[in-house]
Amino acid sequence: METGLYLIPTTLGDFNTVEKVLPDYNVQVTHNIKIFIVEQVRTARRFLKRIKHPIEIDDMTFLELNKHTDYSKITNYLNPIENGESIGLLSEAGTPCIADPGAVIVKLAHEKSIKVFPLIGPNSIILSLMASGFNGQNFSFHGYLPVEKSQRVKSLQKLESFCSVNNQTQIFIETPYRNNAMLASIIKNCKKQTMLCVASNISLDNQYIKSLSISQWGKEKVDLDKKPTIFLLSTGD
């Protein structure tokens, strides 16, 4: 195994069967790493226990990278690689660096001429696009939309215009406890013929994925509260 920075996907939920969504090669690679850059130590420890990492958890090193991290201190995170020790970058859920803070570490690795190894694994954004039936040749991911009501409406209308003008699928997410409010806002403010895909709990046993027009969504009853969800808008053409 070459020394470098390994980008290690994780499952999209605690109830995922690891074998269902992660190649065995990923597990083998991860078993050979004992230093991890993670968003939350607790989540990382739980994942490593699930894949039966042979090294005792207390003998591993965890370096946190999240909104509370002092970015002036991360320049030393990759030092072990220069001494021949590989490091794993773990996502909270799914693929590192996609809707995830890990990109700053990968950028640093390139600046230091450190090899980067992205491993195959689930990504809810790509999986939702695959399952939506929308344009997969031209799409854009926008992360979180504004929380403030009037700004959110403006953002939705702007994204809707991109759908028709550019024939481009628009993808975004919301904090799970605000999902129902987001869905209601989309239904209220988007055109009736606009298509919306709601993809929730992707790859889990209670997965929910449905693509309907806005007018059809107005007749649906679905509870998205506290469920990781991806929203996709399209013209439906």
BALUM-52637 format. One line per 2 residues: number of its first residue (from 0); for each residue x, y, z of N, C-alpha, C. Coordinates in pm, 1 decimal, always signed. Example, Ala and Ser with C-alpha at 12.3 -4.5 7.8 and 13.67 -1.06 7.14 Angstrom:
REM residues 2
0 = +1319.0/-569.0/+780.0/+1230.0/-450.0/+780.0/+1320.0/-330.0/+780.0 ~ +1285.0/-225.0/+708.0/+1367.0/-106.0/+714.0/+1290.0/+3.0/+787.0 .
END
This chain:
REM residues 237
0 = +84.6/-120.0/+0.0/+0.0/+0.0/+0.0/+88.2/+125.2/+0.0 ~ +65.6/+212.2/-97.1/+146.6/+333.5/-107.2/+113.0/+431.3/+5.4 .
2 = +212.3/+505.3/+45.4/+191.6/+606.5/+148.9/+125.3/+729.8/+88.0 ~ +25.8/+783.7/+157.8/-40.4/+903.2/+108.3/-164.8/+935.2/+188.5 .
4 = -246.9/+1022.9/+133.4/-373.6/+1062.3/+194.8/-485.7/+983.3/+127.3 ~ -556.1/+901.8/+205.0/-663.8/+819.0/+152.3/-799.1/+880.9/+187.1 .
6 = -880.6/+904.4/+84.7/-1013.7/+963.2/+103.4/-1112.7/+848.4/+116.1 ~ -1161.4/+827.5/+238.7/-1235.7/+706.6/+271.5/-1384.7/+735.9/+288.9 .
8 = -1469.5/+687.1/+197.8/-1613.9/+704.4/+214.2/-1665.4/+620.4/+330.8 ~ -1773.9/+664.3/+390.0/-1840.5/+587.7/+494.9/-1984.0/+560.3/+450.8 .
10 = -2055.1/+481.8/+530.6/-2194.7/+453.5/+498.6/-2278.9/+579.8/+514.8 ~ -2396.8/+580.4/+454.7/-2485.2/+697.2/+460.9/-2577.9/+694.8/+581.4 .
12 = -2564.3/+592.9/+666.0/-2645.5/+584.4/+786.8/-2597.3/+470.5/+873.3 ~ -2627.8/+475.3/+1000.7/-2580.9/+373.3/+1093.5/-2640.0/+236.1/+1066.1 .
14 = -2751.8/+231.7/+992.8/-2818.1/+104.1/+970.9/-2781.7/+42.7/+836.0 ~ -2689.0/+106.5/+764.3/-2638.8/+48.0/+641.0/-2558.5/-78.3/+670.8 .
16 = -2573.3/-178.6/+587.0/-2482.3/-292.1/+591.5/-2356.7/-250.5/+517.7 ~ -2241.7/-255.6/+586.2/-2116.7/-208.8/+527.0/-2089.9/-279.0/+393.9 .
18 = -2111.1/-410.4/+389.6/-2083.0/-488.1/+268.8/-2170.5/-444.6/+150.9 ~ -2283.8/-383.7/+180.1/-2377.9/-342.3/+75.8/-2328.9/-220.0/-0.1 .
20 = -2253.8/-133.4/+65.9/-2220.8/-4.8/+3.6/-2071.4/+24.8/-8.2 ~ -1986.0/-53.7/+57.6/-1842.4/-27.2/+52.6/-1765.8/-148.5/+1.5 .
22 = -1675.9/-129.7/-94.9/-1593.6/-241.1/-143.3/-1504.9/-296.3/-32.0 ~ -1476.9/-424.4/-37.6/-1389.2/-486.3/+61.5/-1250.5/-423.0/+59.4 .
24 = -1208.5/-375.9/-58.5/-1077.1/-310.8/-69.8/-1067.8/-190.2/+24.1 ~ -1177.1/-113.3/+34.3/-1178.0/+2.9/+124.0/-1148.2/-38.9/+267.5 .
26 = -1212.2/-148.7/+309.0/-1194.2/-197.0/+445.6/-1049.5/-239.8/+467.3 ~ -993.0/-308.6/+369.3/-854.2/-352.9/+380.5/-759.6/-233.7/+394.0 .
28 = -781.6/-132.2/+311.9/-696.9/-12.3/+317.9/-710.5/+55.8/+453.9 ~ -834.3/+73.8/+497.3/-860.1/+143.4/+624.3/-798.2/+69.2/+741.1 .
30 = -795.9/-64.5/+734.8/-736.2/-144.8/+841.7/-586.2/-120.0/+856.2 ~ -525.6/-63.6/+752.1/-381.2/-37.1/+756.1/-347.6/+106.7/+794.9 .
32 = -448.4/+180.2/+834.1/-428.8/+320.8/+871.9/-466.3/+339.8/+1018.3 ~ -388.7/+418.7/+1088.4/-419.0/+444.4/+1229.3/-427.5/+593.3/+1262.8 .
34 = -411.4/+677.8/+1162.9/-425.9/+822.2/+1181.1/-538.3/+869.6/+1089.0 ~ -637.0/+937.1/+1145.2/-753.8/+979.0/+1067.3/-786.7/+1125.6/+1090.8 .
36 = -820.4/+1194.6/+982.1/-873.6/+1330.1/+988.5/-1024.4/+1316.8/+975.8 ~ -1096.9/+1367.6/+1074.2/-1240.9/+1341.1/+1081.9/-1317.4/+1468.3/+1117.7 .
38 = -1446.9/+1466.5/+1084.9/-1531.8/+1580.2/+1121.6/-1574.3/+1571.4/+1267.8 ~ -1610.3/+1450.1/+1310.8/-1647.1/+1425.7/+1450.8/-1582.4/+1294.8/+1495.0 .
40 = -1506.8/+1298.7/+1603.1/-1436.0/+1179.4/+1649.5/-1532.9/+1066.6/+1684.1 ~ -1642.4/+1100.3/+1747.8/-1738.1/+997.6/+1791.0/-1791.2/+918.2/+1672.1 .
42 = -1829.1/+988.9/+1564.6/-1881.5/+922.2/+1445.7/-1774.3/+834.7/+1381.9 ~ -1652.7/+885.7/+1374.6/-1542.2/+810.9/+1314.6/-1512.7/+683.3/+1392.6 .
44 = -1509.2/+692.5/+1523.9/-1482.8/+575.4/+1607.4/-1590.7/+468.7/+1586.2 ~ -1715.1/+513.9/+1575.1/-1826.2/+420.7/+1555.0/-1811.9/+347.8/+1421.3 .
46 = -1774.3/+421.1/+1316.5/-1756.1/+359.8/+1185.4/-1641.9/+258.7/+1186.9 ~ -1531.2/+293.1/+1248.1/-1415.4/+204.6/+1251.3/-1444.4/+76.8/+1330.0 .
48 = -1526.0/+87.1/+1431.9/-1567.6/-32.9/+1505.2/-1654.5/-121.9/+1416.9 ~ -1739.8/-59.9/+1335.4/-1830.6/-136.3/+1249.2/-1755.4/-214.7/+1142.4 .
50 = -1641.4/-161.1/+1097.0/-1563.2/-234.3/+996.0/-1456.4/-321.3/+1062.6 ~ -1467.2/-335.0/+1194.8/-1379.1/-424.0/+1271.1/-1231.3/-391.2/+1250.4 .
52 = -1198.1/-263.3/+1268.3/-1058.4/-221.1/+1256.0/-974.7/-296.0/+1359.6 ~ -862.8/-358.4/+1315.8/-784.1/-442.4/+1406.7/-706.4/-366.9/+1514.3 .
54 = -686.9/-237.5/+1495.5/-612.8/-157.8/+1594.0/-709.7/-105.9/+1699.3 ~ -669.2/-110.7/+1823.9/-753.1/-59.0/+1931.7/-783.1/+88.9/+1907.6 .
56 = -907.4/+126.3/+1927.3/-949.7/+264.3/+1903.4/-863.4/+363.7/+1980.0 ~ -830.1/+331.7/+2104.7/-751.1/+423.8/+2187.1/-607.1/+436.0/+2140.0 .
58 = -564.8/+347.7/+2050.3/-428.4/+354.5/+1996.6/-423.5/+430.2/+1864.1 ~ -537.8/+478.7/+1817.5/-543.2/+555.9/+1694.0/-532.3/+705.5/+1724.8 .
60 = -502.8/+781.4/+1620.5/-496.3/+927.2/+1632.9/-607.4/+988.2/+1548.4 ~ -682.7/+1079.7/+1610.1/-792.3/+1147.5/+1539.0/-767.3/+1298.2/+1539.3 .
62 = -766.4/+1356.1/+1420.8/-748.1/+1500.5/+1404.5/-879.4/+1558.0/+1353.0 ~ -938.7/+1649.3/+1427.2/-1069.7/+1702.8/+1389.4/-1060.0/+1813.2/+1284.8 .
64 = -1153.6/+1809.7/+1191.2/-1165.6/+1914.1/+1090.0/-1313.6/+1945.3/+1073.9 ~ -1358.1/+2056.1/+1133.8/-1498.0/+2097.2/+1125.1/-1506.0/+2248.8/+1141.8 .
66 = -1624.6/+2301.4/+1158.6/-1642.7/+2446.5/+1164.7/-1576.5/+2510.1/+1287.0 ~ -1539.2/+2429.2/+1384.7/-1474.2/+2482.0/+1505.2/-1321.2/+2474.2/+1497.0 .
68 = -1269.2/+2414.5/+1390.2/-1125.0/+2395.5/+1377.0/-1053.7/+2527.6/+1348.4 ~ -941.9/+2547.1/+1414.0/-854.9/+2661.1/+1386.2/-771.5/+2623.3/+1264.2 .
70 = -806.6/+2679.2/+1148.5/-743.1/+2637.3/+1023.7/-594.3/+2672.1/+1017.8 ~ -549.4/+2758.6/+1106.6/-406.0/+2789.9/+1108.5/-324.6/+2673.5/+1164.2 .
72 = -392.8/+2577.3/+1225.3/-322.8/+2464.4/+1288.7/-322.9/+2338.0/+1203.0 ~ -397.2/+2338.4/+1092.1/-407.3/+2215.0/+1014.4/-286.3/+2191.7/+924.8 .
74 = -198.2/+2288.9/+913.9/-81.5/+2271.4/+827.4/+6.4/+2155.4/+872.7 ~ -5.4/+2117.5/+999.8/+75.2/+2006.1/+1051.5/+3.7/+1871.1/+1043.0 .
76 = -121.8/+1871.3/+1001.4/-199.6/+1747.6/+1000.2/-135.8/+1639.0/+913.3 ~ -71.7/+1678.5/+804.8/-19.5/+1580.6/+709.8/+126.7/+1544.5/+734.1 .
78 = +185.3/+1596.5/+839.7/+326.5/+1567.5/+868.5/+359.0/+1419.0/+876.7 ~ +271.5/+1335.9/+935.7/+303.5/+1192.3/+943.6/+326.0/+1126.9/+807.5 .
80 = +260.7/+1177.9/+702.7/+278.8/+1120.9/+569.8/+422.1/+1141.2/+522.3 ~ +478.3/+1255.5/+555.8/+616.2/+1283.7/+516.2/+713.9/+1192.5/+589.5 .
82 = +664.5/+1127.3/+694.9/+747.1/+1032.1/+770.4/+708.8/+887.3/+739.1 ~ +631.8/+869.0/+629.9/+600.1/+734.5/+584.4/+472.8/+673.7/+639.7 .
84 = +388.6/+753.3/+707.5/+264.4/+703.2/+768.4/+144.7/+756.3/+690.7 ~ +63.3/+666.0/+637.2/-55.6/+709.8/+563.1/-161.5/+766.1/+657.3 .
86 = -246.4/+853.2/+602.0/-355.0/+915.0/+678.4/-485.6/+893.2/+602.3 ~ -592.6/+869.8/+676.8/-723.8/+855.0/+617.1/-810.5/+975.6/+645.6 .
88 = -876.0/+1027.1/+543.4/-972.7/+1136.2/+560.2/-1111.5/+1074.6/+555.5 ~ -1182.3/+1078.7/+667.6/-1313.2/+1014.9/+679.9/-1425.4/+1117.3/+672.0 .
90 = -1527.6/+1086.0/+594.4/-1647.0/+1170.9/+589.3/-1740.8/+1133.8/+703.2 ~ -1826.9/+1227.1/+741.8/-1931.6/+1195.8/+839.7/-2028.7/+1094.6/+781.4 .
92 = -2060.0/+1111.5/+654.3/-2150.6/+1019.8/+585.4/-2125.9/+1031.0/+436.1 ~ -2094.7/+918.6/+372.7/-2073.1/+921.4/+229.7/-1931.0/+957.4/+191.1 .
94 = -1917.9/+1037.3/+86.3/-1789.4/+1063.7/+23.1/-1719.9/+1188.1/+78.6 ~ -1591.5/+1176.5/+116.5/-1517.7/+1293.9/+164.4/-1510.4/+1404.6/+59.6 .
96 = -1511.7/+1528.6/+105.3/-1487.9/+1649.0/+24.2/-1606.1/+1692.7/-62.8 ~ -1713.3/+1614.8/-67.0/-1831.8/+1655.2/-140.9/-1938.1/+1693.8/-38.2 .
98 = -1972.2/+1824.3/-32.9/-2058.4/+1876.4/+73.9/-1998.7/+1838.0/+209.9 ~ -1868.6/+1857.6/+221.1/-1790.7/+1810.1/+334.4/-1666.3/+1899.5/+344.6 .
100 = -1615.4/+1928.8/+463.5/-1504.9/+2024.1/+477.5/-1366.7/+1971.4/+439.5 ~ -1357.9/+1846.6/+393.2/-1227.7/+1785.5/+370.7/-1143.1/+1843.2/+259.4 .
102 = -1201.6/+1921.1/+168.1/-1126.5/+1970.3/+52.0/-1002.6/+2049.3/+91.3 ~ -1006.6/+2118.5/+204.0/-892.1/+2199.7/+245.5/-770.1/+2111.7/+273.2 .
104 = -793.1/+1989.4/+322.1/-683.7/+1897.1/+348.2/-628.0/+1841.4/+217.8 ~ -715.1/+1812.3/+123.6/-670.2/+1762.1/-6.1/-589.3/+1869.5/-78.6 .
106 = -634.2/+1993.0/-70.2/-559.2/+2104.9/-130.7/-419.5/+2113.5/-70.1 ~ -413.3/+2098.4/+61.7/-284.8/+2102.8/+131.7/-194.6/+1988.4/+86.1 .
108 = -254.8/+1870.6/+65.0/-177.1/+1755.3/+19.4/-113.5/+1782.4/-116.4 ~ -190.5/+1842.5/-207.0/-135.8/+1873.8/-338.3/-22.8/+1975.9/-328.3 .
110 = -40.2/+2072.1/-239.4/+64.1/+2173.8/-221.1/+193.3/+2112.4/-168.8 ~ +180.6/+2003.3/-92.9/+296.5/+1935.4/-36.4/+343.5/+1818.7/-123.4 .
112 = +282.8/+1804.7/-243.9/+316.6/+1696.1/-337.3/+295.4/+1558.7/-274.6 ~ +191.6/+1547.7/-193.6/+153.5/+1420.1/-131.8/+51.5/+1351.2/-220.7 .
114 = +66.6/+1221.5/-238.6/-26.9/+1146.9/-322.0/-163.7/+1136.9/-254.4 ~ -268.0/+1152.9/-336.8/-405.4/+1146.6/-287.6/-474.7/+1026.8/-352.7 .
116 = -541.1/+944.9/-269.5/-606.8/+824.5/-319.2/-756.6/+828.9/-284.3 ~ -843.6/+864.3/-379.4/-987.9/+863.7/-353.6/-1042.2/+721.2/-365.8 .
118 = -1112.2/+674.3/-264.8/-1169.3/+540.6/-267.3/-1316.7/+545.9/-309.7 ~ -1363.8/+437.8/-369.0/-1501.0/+429.9/-418.9/-1597.9/+413.1/-302.8 .
120 = -1712.7/+482.2/-311.4/-1812.9/+468.4/-206.8/-1937.2/+550.0/-236.9 ~ -2037.8/+542.2/-150.5/-2166.6/+608.3/-175.6/-2160.6/+759.6/-159.7 .
122 = -2228.8/+828.0/-248.2/-2243.8/+973.1/-237.8/-2390.7/+1005.7/-262.4 ~ -2457.2/+1062.5/-163.0/-2602.0/+1083.4/-171.9/-2640.4/+1178.9/-284.2 .
124 = -2553.8/+1274.8/-315.6/-2584.9/+1370.5/-422.1/-2589.6/+1300.2/-558.1 ~ -2487.5/+1220.7/-585.9/-2481.9/+1148.8/-713.0/-2589.4/+1040.3/-719.9 .
126 = -2610.5/+968.8/-610.7/-2712.0/+863.7/-609.7/-2851.8/+921.0/-632.9 ~ -2878.6/+1037.3/-573.1/-3010.1/+1099.3/-593.0/-3027.7/+1143.3/-737.6 .
128 = -2922.3/+1196.9/-797.7/-2929.4/+1237.5/-938.4/-2952.3/+1115.6/-1027.6 ~ -2881.9/+1006.6/-999.8/-2900.4/+883.3/-1076.1/-3045.5/+836.4/-1072.5 .
130 = -3107.1/+848.5/-954.0/-3241.3/+793.3/-933.5/-3353.4/+889.8/-970.3 ~ -3318.9/+1014.1/-1003.1/-3421.9/+1116.3/-1024.9/-3489.0/+1108.7/-1161.6 .
132 = -3416.3/+1062.8/-1261.0/-3467.6/+1068.8/-1398.2/-3445.8/+1205.2/-1461.5 ~ -3370.9/+1291.9/-1393.3/-3343.7/+1426.4/-1443.6/-3212.6/+1428.0/-1522.5 .
134 = -3181.4/+1545.9/-1580.6/-3062.6/+1560.9/-1665.1/-2934.3/+1535.4/-1584.8 ~ -2863.9/+1427.6/-1619.4/-2738.3/+1396.1/-1553.1/-2617.3/+1443.1/-1630.6 .
136 = -2641.2/+1511.4/-1746.1/-2532.0/+1566.2/-1825.8/-2497.7/+1709.6/-1784.6 ~ -2596.4/+1776.9/-1727.1/-2579.3/+1917.6/-1690.1/-2651.3/+1941.3/-1558.1 .
138 = -2576.6/+1956.6/-1450.9/-2637.8/+1973.2/-1319.3/-2549.0/+2060.0/-1230.9 ~ -2608.7/+2112.1/-1123.5/-2534.5/+2198.6/-1031.9/-2579.9/+2172.4/-889.2 .
140 = -2482.2/+2163.6/-798.1/-2512.6/+2143.1/-657.0/-2489.4/+2274.2/-582.3 ~ -2587.0/+2314.0/-499.1/-2581.9/+2444.6/-433.4/-2568.8/+2438.1/-281.8 .
142 = -2558.1/+2318.8/-225.3/-2547.7/+2309.6/-80.1/-2677.1/+2353.4/-13.6 ~ -2664.1/+2433.6/+91.8/-2781.2/+2481.3/+166.4/-2833.3/+2612.9/+107.8 .
144 = -2963.7/+2624.4/+98.6/-3025.1/+2750.3/+57.2/-3043.0/+2839.3/+180.2 ~ -3066.3/+2970.0/+161.1/-3082.2/+3060.3/+276.1/-3195.3/+3016.8/+368.5 .
146 = -3176.2/+3039.6/+496.8/-3278.9/+3005.4/+595.8/-3389.3/+3110.5/+597.5 ~ -3350.7/+3237.1/+582.0/-3448.2/+3345.8/+585.7/-3548.5/+3328.9/+471.3 .
148 = -3676.3/+3341.1/+503.6/-3784.7/+3303.9/+412.7/-3778.6/+3374.4/+277.4 ~ -3768.9/+3506.8/+276.4/-3771.5/+3579.7/+149.9/-3648.5/+3546.6/+63.9 .
150 = -3532.5/+3529.1/+128.0/-3411.3/+3495.8/+54.5/-3419.9/+3354.1/-2.1 ~ -3482.2/+3265.5/+73.3/-3498.2/+3128.1/+27.0/-3588.0/+3123.0/-95.9 .
152 = -3697.0/+3201.8/-92.4/-3789.4/+3206.1/-207.2/-3716.1/+3256.8/-331.3 ~ -3636.0/+3361.8/-314.5/-3559.9/+3415.3/-426.5/-3463.8/+3310.1/-482.6 .
154 = -3400.2/+3234.4/-392.7/-3306.9/+3130.3/-436.0/-3379.4/+3020.9/-513.3 ~ -3494.7/+2981.0/-463.4/-3571.6/+2877.3/-532.2/-3613.3/+2922.8/-671.9 .
156 = -3657.9/+3045.0/-682.0/-3701.1/+3097.2/-811.5/-3582.4/+3110.6/-907.4 ~ -3466.6/+3144.7/-852.8/-3345.5/+3154.9/-935.4/-3305.0/+3017.3/-987.0 .
158 = -3309.3/+2917.5/-899.2/-3274.1/+2782.2/-939.9/-3372.6/+2729.3/-1043.8 ~ -3499.3/+2761.4/-1023.7/-3602.1/+2717.8/-1117.2/-3576.7/+2776.6/-1256.1 .
160 = -3530.9/+2901.1/-1260.3/-3502.1/+2963.8/-1389.7/-3382.6/+2897.8/-1456.9 ~ -3283.5/+2854.8/-1377.0/-3168.0/+2783.3/-1432.7/-3213.2/+2653.2/-1498.9 .
162 = -3312.6/+2588.3/-1439.2/-3364.6/+2462.8/-1495.3/-3413.2/+2484.3/-1638.1 ~ -3492.7/+2588.1/-1658.6/-3552.9/+2610.9/-1789.6/-3456.8/+2676.1/-1888.1 .
164 = -3378.2/+2772.8/-1842.2/-3288.5/+2844.6/-1933.0/-3171.4/+2756.8/-1977.5 ~ -3116.7/+2680.4/-1883.6/-2996.6/+2600.9/-1912.4/-3022.7/+2450.7/-1924.7 .
166 = -3149.2/+2410.2/-1906.9/-3181.8/+2267.3/-1901.6/-3087.9/+2197.1/-1804.2 ~ -3075.7/+2255.2/-1686.9/-2978.4/+2209.4/-1587.4/-3049.8/+2163.8/-1460.2 .
168 = -3020.3/+2045.2/-1413.6/-3076.0/+1995.7/-1288.3/-3014.1/+2071.7/-1171.7 ~ -3097.7/+2118.3/-1080.1/-3051.5/+2193.7/-964.0/-3066.3/+2107.0/-838.8 .
170 = -2956.8/+2092.3/-764.3/-2953.1/+2003.6/-648.4/-2918.6/+2083.2/-524.1 ~ -2990.2/+2058.5/-415.1/-2959.6/+2128.3/-289.3/-3005.9/+2044.4/-171.3 .
172 = -2964.3/+2086.3/-52.7/-2996.9/+2013.1/+69.7/-3048.5/+2109.5/+175.4 ~ -3097.6/+2052.7/+283.2/-3146.0/+2132.1/+395.5/-3109.9/+2060.1/+525.0 .
174 = -3098.9/+2135.3/+634.3/-3080.8/+2074.1/+764.4/-3200.0/+1981.4/+789.7 ~ -3176.6/+1854.8/+826.5/-3285.9/+1756.2/+832.9/-3411.1/+1800.0/+908.5 .
176 = -3396.6/+1875.4/+1017.9/-3517.4/+1912.7/+1092.5/-3597.2/+2024.1/+1023.3 ~ -3541.3/+2081.7/+913.5/-3614.5/+2183.2/+837.3/-3662.3/+2130.0/+702.3 .
178 = -3649.4/+1999.2/+679.2/-3686.5/+1941.2/+549.5/-3832.6/+1965.7/+512.8 ~ -3921.7/+1945.5/+609.4/-4064.2/+1962.2/+579.3/-4097.4/+2105.8/+541.0 .
180 = -4033.2/+2201.0/+608.7/-4054.3/+2342.3/+575.6/-4000.2/+2373.3/+435.9 ~ -3887.3/+2312.9/+401.3/-3830.1/+2332.8/+268.3/-3923.1/+2277.5/+160.8 .
182 = -3974.3/+2157.6/+182.3/-4065.2/+2098.2/+84.9/-4189.3/+2186.2/+65.6 ~ -4243.6/+2235.3/+176.3/-4361.4/+2322.1/+168.5/-4330.5/+2449.6/+91.9 .
184 = -4211.2/+2504.0/+112.7/-4171.8/+2626.5/+43.5/-4156.2/+2602.1/-106.6 ~ -4099.8/+2488.4/-143.0/-4083.9/+2454.7/-285.3/-4220.9/+2443.6/-351.8 .
186 = -4311.5/+2371.9/-288.0/-4444.9/+2351.5/-343.7/-4519.6/+2484.4/-359.0 ~ -4500.4/+2572.5/-263.5/-4571.7/+2700.7/-264.2/-4515.6/+2798.0/-367.5 .
188 = -4385.1/+2795.1/-390.3/-4322.5/+2901.9/-468.0/-4273.9/+2863.0/-608.1 ~ -4271.3/+2735.3/-639.1/-4227.5/+2693.7/-772.6/-4348.2/+2672.2/-865.3 .
190 = -4322.2/+2675.2/-993.7/-4428.5/+2658.1/-1092.1/-4483.0/+2515.4/-1087.6 ~ -4610.6/+2503.3/-1117.9/-4678.1/+2373.9/-1106.9/-4618.1/+2266.7/-1196.9 .
192 = -4562.5/+2308.0/-1312.0/-4509.0/+2209.5/-1405.7/-4363.8/+2170.7/-1375.6 ~ -4297.1/+2246.3/-1288.5/-4159.2/+2213.8/-1251.8/-4154.8/+2077.4/-1183.9 .
194 = -4050.2/+2001.9/-1215.4/-4034.3/+1869.3/-1156.6/-3944.9/+1875.8/-1032.5 ~ -3983.0/+1800.9/-930.8/-3906.8/+1793.2/-806.1/-3883.8/+1647.0/-770.9 .
196 = -3759.8/+1613.6/-741.8/-3727.6/+1481.2/-687.7/-3688.4/+1498.8/-541.5 ~ -3745.0/+1416.7/-455.6/-3709.5/+1413.0/-313.7/-3646.4/+1276.6/-287.1 .
198 = -3522.1/+1277.6/-243.4/-3449.2/+1153.0/-217.2/-3404.1/+1152.9/-71.6 ~ -3461.6/+1062.6/+6.3/-3438.4/+1062.3/+151.4/-3387.6/+926.5/+198.2 .
200 = -3296.7/+929.4/+295.8/-3240.6/+806.3/+353.5/-3189.7/+711.3/+244.8 ~ -3115.4/+765.7/+152.6/-3065.6/+688.6/+38.3/-2979.2/+571.7/+84.3 .
202 = -3007.5/+454.6/+28.8/-2938.5/+327.3/+51.5/-2977.6/+258.4/+181.8 ~ -3061.4/+323.3/+263.3/-3108.3/+260.3/+386.2/-3234.3/+179.2/+358.5 .
204 = -3274.9/+98.6/+454.5/-3393.2/+14.1/+435.4/-3520.4/+96.1/+415.7 ~ -3525.4/+217.2/+472.3/-3643.3/+302.7/+459.4/-3621.5/+414.4/+356.4 .
206 = -3541.0/+384.3/+255.2/-3514.9/+479.2/+147.3/-3645.3/+526.5/+82.4 ~ -3648.8/+657.3/+51.0/-3765.7/+716.0/-15.6/-3715.0/+803.7/-129.2 .
208 = -3750.0/+770.1/-252.4/-3710.6/+850.2/-368.7/-3831.1/+862.5/-461.6 ~ -3870.8/+986.2/-491.0/-3986.7/+1006.5/-577.9/-3969.8/+1135.7/-658.7 .
210 = -3998.7/+1128.5/-788.3/-3996.0/+1245.0/-877.3/-4137.3/+1273.0/-927.1 ~ -4185.7/+1394.4/-899.6/-4320.7/+1435.0/-939.0/-4319.1/+1583.1/-977.9 .
212 = -4421.9/+1626.3/-1045.1/-4437.1/+1769.6/-1071.3/-4477.0/+1838.8/-940.5 ~ -4456.7/+1968.9/-935.7/-4493.5/+2044.2/-816.1/-4642.9/+2029.6/-786.9 .
214 = -4724.8/+2029.8/-890.6/-4869.3/+2014.4/-868.9/-4900.9/+1878.3/-807.4 ~ -4828.4/+1775.5/-847.8/-4849.4/+1642.5/-790.8/-4799.5/+1634.1/-646.5 .
216 = -4688.7/+1703.2/-619.5/-4636.4/+1702.9/-482.5/-4735.2/+1765.3/-385.4 ~ -4815.6/+1857.9/-434.0/-4915.0/+1921.0/-348.0/-5018.4/+1824.0/-293.8 .
218 = -5028.7/+1707.2/-356.5/-5125.9/+1605.9/-313.4/-5060.7/+1494.0/-231.2 ~ -4927.7/+1499.4/-221.4/-4855.4/+1393.4/-149.7/-4847.4/+1422.8/+0.6 .
220 = -4840.1/+1316.2/+77.8/-4817.2/+1328.0/+221.8/-4689.5/+1252.4/+255.6 ~ -4587.2/+1326.8/+292.2/-4458.9/+1265.1/+324.6/-4395.6/+1340.4/+440.2 .
222 = -4335.9/+1268.8/+532.6/-4269.9/+1329.2/+647.9/-4120.0/+1311.4/+633.1 ~ -4047.9/+1421.4/+612.8/-3903.0/+1418.8/+593.1/-3826.9/+1464.6/+716.9 .
224 = -3896.2/+1484.1/+826.1/-3834.6/+1538.9/+946.2/-3717.9/+1453.2/+994.3 ~ -3602.1/+1516.9/+1010.2/-3480.6/+1455.0/+1064.8/-3426.8/+1340.5/+978.7 .
226 = -3464.6/+1338.7/+850.3/-3414.8/+1237.0/+758.1/-3324.0/+1303.0/+654.6 ~ -3199.2/+1259.9/+642.1/-3110.0/+1319.0/+541.1/-3175.0/+1313.8/+403.6 .
228 = -3189.8/+1431.0/+340.8/-3267.8/+1440.3/+216.6/-3197.6/+1527.8/+113.3 ~ -3207.8/+1487.4/-11.6/-3158.8/+1566.6/-124.6/-3279.7/+1613.8/-205.0 .
230 = -3278.5/+1741.4/-243.8/-3385.0/+1796.9/-327.8/-3326.9/+1827.7/-466.3 ~ -3402.3/+1791.8/-571.5/-3356.7/+1817.1/-708.6/-3471.0/+1880.4/-787.8 .
232 = -3441.3/+1987.8/-860.6/-3538.9/+2054.4/-946.2/-3501.5/+2034.8/-1092.0 ~ -3604.5/+2023.0/-1177.6/-3580.6/+2004.7/-1320.8/-3703.4/+2053.3/-1398.0 .
234 = -3681.6/+2079.6/-1527.2/-3795.7/+2111.8/-1612.7/-3874.4/+1987.0/-1644.4 ~ -3808.9/+1870.8/-1631.2/-3876.0/+1744.3/-1662.6/-3868.1/+1707.4/-1809.1 .
236 = -3803.5/+1789.4/-1890.9/-3791.7/+1760.7/-2035.3/-3693.0/+1648.2/-2059.9 .
END
